[in-house]
Amino acid sequence: MSAYDFDLFVIGAGSGGVRAARMAASMGVKVAVTEDRYLGGTCVNVGCVPKKLFVYASHYKEEFNEATGFGWNVGARSFDWPTLRDRKNDEISRLNGIYRNLLVNSGCELLEGRGTLVDEHTVAVNGKQYTAERIIVATGGWPFVPDIKGKEHIISSNEVFFLEAFPKRAVVVGGGYIAVEFAGIFAGLGSETSLIYRGDLFLRGFDRDLREFVAQEVSKKHVDLKFNNNIESIEKQADGSLLLKLTDGTTHETDCVLYATGRVPKVDNLGLEALGIEQQKNGAIIVNESFQTNVPSVYAIGDVIDRVQLTPVALAEGMALVRHLYQEGNPAVDYDLIPTAVFCQPNIGTVGLSEEQARNQGKDIDVYRSEFRAMKHTMSGSEERTLMKMIVEKSTDKVLGVHMVGPDAGEIIQGLAVALKAGATKAVFDSTIGIHPTAAEEFVTMREPVKAD
């Protein structure tokens, strides 16, 4: 008989924590899971799922306009924010219930409350202590908002999904994918939208060509881009509007300020310091290749370790750790060639090296690039354009990176990620027959590299 209440105790019921708990329980491990906020974590509740639903909603205004070119006469139309918000809430509640059933039906004991580490084998929840042979911390991340004058008027990506009223004017601050996505959402739903970023161009880390192209396309969607700028202070005015003082000396009036300026590991009041668990400067828990902290019985996975902040990565880490602990499997997660998408308008899909990364690594490369107006828009009247790019190593003919800006880019790149993972060469792409007429066929018909500068 075990000397502990549980074999495994998971703190946090987000994507990684739930997957680890369920997988361990299916192996006969006695598992407890604690969560103090909402089942499913950031992704399900205030992240990728509701965001994607809002992205879908934000496309309709443009699609109604484009329909005219195809013979459709769309009558009077208007957008009702409470309908979208509440329908979204209903869907998230449904998903919360599914997560609850998955956990309970798998044999996990679900404890609702804040889990705090007491010692290397003990977790306290709601004033009661539970012992466990091993503990996994999977508490995820939390939006970072800088400390500026008027900070109390700022909303983050947590609150934006539950706004009482939809703003007529909105400002999004930040240069990452969350900022770009929400700028598109606000603009698409009819808000007069500005995006403020302190750097010269958003989406740092992506291929430079894509970043410049996206800036061009996002501007077409009525998003006012204010680069090399920032907010110094926010003042609420008598009419309820917000007056922003910017670093360039100008002012800007708006109804809503959303900060999407990064996320930090959610580690407050976890008890890490009491156990002496090592952390990075931003609070991220330091783990070894087996996701083990410097306290041998305590492990951590997902955004709280700040490796790659993506839901599928947290899932992979959870599964790898459980296999390692209970099936003597390899704990390694392959972080190479992780495909990603940004659901801005138009979408970005990317996998592998950017042109800059390949050159910085000293690789001799050919760059293939295609830019065009999609077939649909020859009749829709839209000026939106699509960009596709491929990075190929000359000596091996291996495709090192594939990038796209255009409708359904994420759907297309997911399939191409499999090809890159399998080591596909440019010759393999060239010998593959395309599906016509599609945008995706361009990836197998790009024959000549662009000329080097």
N, C-alpha and C positions, 0 to 999 in steps of 0.2 A: 504494500500500500504506500502511495506517495506521501512524502512528508509535507507536501504543499497542497493548498486548496486547488490550484490549477497547474497544469503542465506549462501552459503558455497564457500570458496576459497581454492583450493588445490595447494600447492607449491610442484611441483615434479610430473612428469608423468611416474614414474616407476610402478612396479607391484601393490604395495599397493595403491599409489595415484590414478592410473587409475581405479582400482576396486572400491575404495571408491567413486570417482567422478561419475562413471557410475551408481552405485547402488543408490546413492542419487538422481541423475537426474531421474532415473526410478520411484522414489517416488514423483516426482513433485517438487523437490528442485531445485532452480536456482543456478547452479554451474559454476564456472570458474576454469580452470586448467592452470597453467603456467609451461613451461619447457624450459630450456635454452640450452640443449645439444641434447638429442635424446629421442624419444618416446619409452617407454618400459623399460627405465632404464637400470641398469647394466646387469640384467639377459638376456634381449633380445639382447643387443648390444655388451657388452664386458664381458659377464659372461656365465651363464649356457648354453644358446642356441649355440653360436658359439663354445664354448669349447667342447660341446658334438659332434658337427659336426667335429671338429678337432680330437676328440677321435676316431670317426668312421674311419676317414681317416688313422689314425695311426695304425689301426689293419691290414690293407691290406697286408703290406709286410710280416708279420708273417703268415697270412692266405694263401698267395701265396705259401710260403714254405711248409706249412702243407698240401696243396692240393696234393702234390706229393704222399703222403702216401695213398691217396684215388684214385690214378690212373690218376689224372689230370696233364698233361704236360703244364705248363704255360711258354709261350715264353718270349722274351726279355721284360723287364719292367723297368720303371723309374718313378720317382716322379717329378711332375712339381708344384712347390709352387705357382706361380701366378694363376694357374687354380683353386687350392683349395681356395686361398685367395679371388679371385674375385667371384667365385661361392658363397662363403660364404657371401660376401658383397651383392650380388644380393638377397640372401635369407633374409638377415637382412633388406634390403630396403623394401622387400615385407611385412615383419612383421611390420615395421614402418608404412607403409601405412594402414595395418589392424588396428593398434592401433589408428591411426588418425581417421579412419572411425568409429571405435567403440565409440570414444569420441564424435565426432561431431554428429553422428547419434543418440546418446543417449540424445542429447540436451545440452551437456556441451559447454561452450564457451572456445575455446582453444586459449591461448595467448602464443606466442613464445618469450621467453625472460627470464631473471633472475628475479625471484620474491624476493622482499626484504620487510621485515616487517617494517612498518613506525610507527604504533601504534597498539593497541590491536584489532582494527577493520579495518586496512588499509594495503594494499599491493601495492608496487610500481613495475611496470613492464615497462621497456623501457621509463622511465621518466613520465609515467602516473600513477595516483593513483586510486585504486579501493577499495571500502569499502565492507565489508562482515560481516554478523552476527557472523560467525564462520570461523576459519582458521585451515587447517590441513597442517602441515609440513611433507612432505614425500620425502625428498631429498636424502635418501639413504646413501651409504658409498663411500669411495675413497681409493685407494691403499696407504699404508704407505711405504715410502722408507726412511731408516735412512740417516743421514747426514754424509757421509764418503768422503774421498778424492777420486775424480774421479766419484762422484755421477752423473755427467752429462752424463756418458756413460751407465747408468743403464736404462733398460726398465721395465715397470710394466705390469700387466695383462691388462691394457688399450691399450698399444701400441703393444703388442705381436701379436694381431690379424691383424695388418696392415703392417707387416714388408715388406720392399722393396725386400729383398732377404732372402732366408732361410739359416740359419747359418750352416756351416759344423761342428762347435763345439759350444756347448751351456752349460752354467752353470745356474742352478736354485738355488736360495737361499731362504731357508725357510723350515718350518717343518709342515705346515698345509696342508689341502687337495688341495688347489690350487697349491702349490709347487709340491706335489707328482703327481698330474694330469698332469701338464705341463712337468715334467721330462719324463713321459711316452709318451707324445705327441711328444716331440723333438726326443726321442730315436726311437720311432716307425716310424717316418718320415725320419729317416736316419742320424740324427745328433749325433755326439759323445758327450754324455751327462754326466754331473756330477751334483749331488745334494748336496749342502752344507748346513748343519744345525748345529747351535751352541749347541744343546742338544745331549744327547746320543742316542735318538731314536725319529723319527718323529711321527706325528699324536697323539700328547698329548691329552688325554681325551677319546680316544678310548680304547677298551679292550687291555690290554698288550699283550695277546696271539695273537690277530689280528695284532698288530703293528709289533711284531717280525716276524710273518709269512709274512706280506706284504713286509718287508725289504728283506726277503729271496727271495720272488718272483720277486720283482722289480729288484733286482741284476741280476736275470736270464735274464732280458729283456735288458741287456747291459746299465744299469744306474749305474755309479760309485758313491757310497754313501760315503760322507765325513762327518761323524758325529763328534761332539765335535770340530767343526772348524768354522771359519767365515772369512769374507773378511775384511782386514784392509784398503786396498787401491786398486784403479784401475787406470792403466796407459795405454793410447792409444799409440801403437807403430807405427813406420813409415809405416808398411805394412797394417795398419788399424786394426790389431788384438789387443786384450786387454790382458794386463799382470796383473794378480791378485796377490797381496801379502796376504797370509793367516796368521791367528793367530798362526798356528803351526810352522811358520817360513819358510814354503815352498812357491813356486810360482806356478801359473797355467796359462796357456795360452789358450785363447778362443776367439770366434768371437762375442759372445752375452752373456750378463748377465741379467737374469730376476730375479727381486726381488719379491717374493711372501711372504712378511713378515707381513701380516695382513692388515686389512682395518680399517679405522677410519670414524666416522660419518662426512658427508659432510655438514658442518655448516658454512663455511667461508662466510662472507659478507651477512649473512641472516638477520641481524638486531636483533639477539637474545639478545645481550648485552644491546641494547638501551631500550628494553622492560623489562629487568631484568629477562628474562626466565632462570631458573636454569638449569645448565648443570653439567655432571660428568667431571672428570679431562680430559678424552679423548675427550670431546666436546659433548658427547651424551646428548640429551635432556631428562631431567628427567620428567616422567609423572606418574600419579597415575593409579589405576586399571581401570579407564575409559579413559586412554590415554590423559588425560587433564594435561596441564602444570600448573605452579603456576599462569599463566595469564589465567583466566577462559575461555576466548573466543578462546584460541589457543591450539590446540591438535597436537600430533605427533605420527606417526606409522612407522613401518618398521626398516630398518637398522640404521636409524638416532637415534633411542632410544636404540640400542645396547642390545636388549634382546636375540633374536635368529636370526642370520643373514641368513635366508633362505627365498626364494621367497614365498613358500606356507604359511609361517608364516606371512609375510607382507600382503598377500591376506586375511588371516583369521582376522588379526588385523583391516584391512580396513573395512571388512564386519561387524565385531562385533561393531566397533565404529559407523558406519552409522545406524545400527539397534538400537543402544542405543540412538542416537541423534534424530532419526526421526520415530522410531517405538516403543520407550520405551522398547527396548530389553535389555538383559543382555550384558554388554560390555566385560565380562570375556572371555579370550581365554585360552583353555586348552593346556598348554605347556608340558604336561606329555605324554610320549610315542610318541615323534615325530620321525618318521623314517627318516633316512638320508642315502645318498649314496655318495661314493667317486669314481669317474670314472677314477681311476688309472688302471693299467693293471697287474693282474686281478682286477676287481671291488670289492669294499667293499659295503656291505649293512648291516645296523644295526638298531635295535630298542630296547629301554628299557635299563636296567642297564647292565653295564659291570660287570665282575667278581669282579674287585677291588671295584667298587661302592657298590655292594651288600654287600661285606664283611665289607666295611667301615661303612655301615649303620647297622651293627650288625646282619645281616640276616644269618640264618643257611641255607646253600644252597647245592644243588647238581649241579654239572657241567657236562654237556654232551658235548662230543667233537668228531668230526669225521674229519679225514683228508684223502684225497684220490686223485688219478690221474683220471681225468674225462674220461669217456668212449671214447670220441672223440680222446683223446690223446694216446690211445693204438695203434692207427694207424697213427696219425698225426706226431708222433715223438717228440712232444713237451714235455718238462719236467715240465710244469706248473702243479701245484697242487691246490686243492680246500680245504678250511677249513670251517667247520660249527660248531657252538657252541651255546649251550642253557643253560641259567641260571634258575634254578627252586628252589623256596622256599620250603623247606622240610615240614614245618608245614601245609601249605595250598595247596601244589602241584601246586601253581600258577606259570606260566611261567613269569619271571621277565625281561628276555632279550633274544634276538635272534640275532646272528651275523654270517656274512658270508663273505668269500673272495673267489671270483670265478666269472666266466662269468655270466652276467645278474643278479648279486647279488641284485641290486636295484629293478629289476622287481620282484624277488622272495620275498624280504623282505617287499615290499609294501603290498602284500596280507597277510603276516604273521602279519603285524602291525595291521590289522583289528582284527585278532584273539586275539592279546594281549590287544587291546583296549576293547574287549568284555569280557576280564577276563579269557581267556582260561587257562586250567590247562594242566599239562603234560599228564594226562589221556585222555584229549580230543585229544591232538596230537597223542597219541598212538592208539586211536580208529579210527583215520582217515586213510583211505586206500590211499596209495600213487599212483602216476602216474608213471608207469614204461615203459621204463627206462629213468629217469630224475635225475638230481642232487638234485632237490627240494625234492624228496621223502625221502631223508636222514633225513629230519627234522621230519618225522613221523615214522622212523624206528630205531632211537637211543634209545636203551633199557637200557643200563647200564651206570651209571655215571662214570666218570674217577675217579681213586683213588686219594684221598686227599694226599697232601705232608706230 
